[in-house]
């Protein structure tokens, strides 16, 4: 996914965050990729909107991603 250029950097990171949120024991990677999205210019509202979309498929993934996002936003 990262070696091809069919997706923008932001879209690749959104896919990565969505995938990691559904996996167990990858909080540090999830934290890193949420940080990358912040560095790419997404603000808190946009990040929370992405995570809210996860609830449509996986409530546990949304909960985990929200916990990690709070850590990222605190710095």
C-alpha positions as CSV (number, residue, x, y, z in Angstrom):
1,X,0.0,0.0,0.0
2,X,2.8,2.4,0.8
3,X,4.9,1.6,-2.2
4,X,2.2,2.6,-4.7
5,X,1.0,6.1,-5.4
6,X,-2.7,5.6,-6.0
7,X,-3.6,7.0,-2.6
8,X,-2.5,10.3,-1.0
9,X,-0.4,10.1,2.1
10,X,-3.4,11.1,4.2
11,X,-5.6,8.4,2.7
12,X,-2.9,5.8,3.3
13,X,-2.6,6.7,6.9
14,X,-6.4,6.7,7.3
15,X,-6.4,3.1,6.0
16,X,-3.6,2.2,8.3
17,X,-5.2,3.7,11.4
18,X,-8.5,1.9,10.6
19,X,-6.7,-1.4,10.2
20,X,-4.6,-1.0,13.3
21,X,-7.6,0.0,15.4
22,X,-9.2,-3.4,14.7
23,X,-6.1,-5.3,15.8
24,X,-5.0,-6.3,19.3
25,X,-1.8,-5.1,21.0
26,X,-0.7,-2.5,18.4
27,X,-1.5,0.6,20.4
28,X,2.0,2.0,19.9
29,X,1.8,1.7,16.1
30,X,-1.7,3.2,16.2
31,X,-0.4,6.1,18.3
32,X,2.4,6.6,15.7
33,X,0.1,6.7,12.8
34,X,-2.4,9.0,14.5
35,X,0.6,11.3,15.1
36,X,1.5,11.1,11.4
37,X,-2.0,12.2,10.5
38,X,-1.6,15.2,12.8
39,X,1.7,16.0,11.2
40,X,0.0,15.8,7.8
41,X,-2.3,18.5,8.9
42,X,-5.4,16.8,10.3
43,X,-6.9,18.6,13.3
44,X,-8.6,17.1,16.4
45,X,-12.1,17.2,14.9
46,X,-11.0,15.5,11.7
47,X,-9.2,12.7,13.6
48,X,-12.2,12.2,15.8
49,X,-14.5,12.0,12.8
50,X,-12.3,9.2,11.3
51,X,-12.5,7.3,14.5
52,X,-16.2,7.8,14.8
53,X,-16.6,6.1,11.4
54,X,-15.0,3.0,12.9
55,X,-18.0,2.6,15.2
56,X,-20.1,1.6,12.2
57,X,-18.1,-1.6,11.9
58,X,-16.4,-2.2,15.2
59,X,-17.3,-0.5,18.5
60,X,-14.3,-2.0,20.3
61,X,-12.0,-0.6,17.6
62,X,-13.5,2.8,18.1
63,X,-13.0,2.7,21.8
64,X,-9.4,1.6,21.5
65,X,-8.7,4.3,18.9
66,X,-10.3,7.0,21.0
67,X,-8.1,6.0,24.0
68,X,-5.0,6.2,21.9
69,X,-6.1,9.5,20.2
70,X,-6.5,11.1,23.6
71,X,-2.9,10.2,24.4
72,X,-1.8,11.7,21.0
73,X,-3.7,14.9,21.6
74,X,-2.1,15.3,25.0
75,X,1.3,15.2,23.4
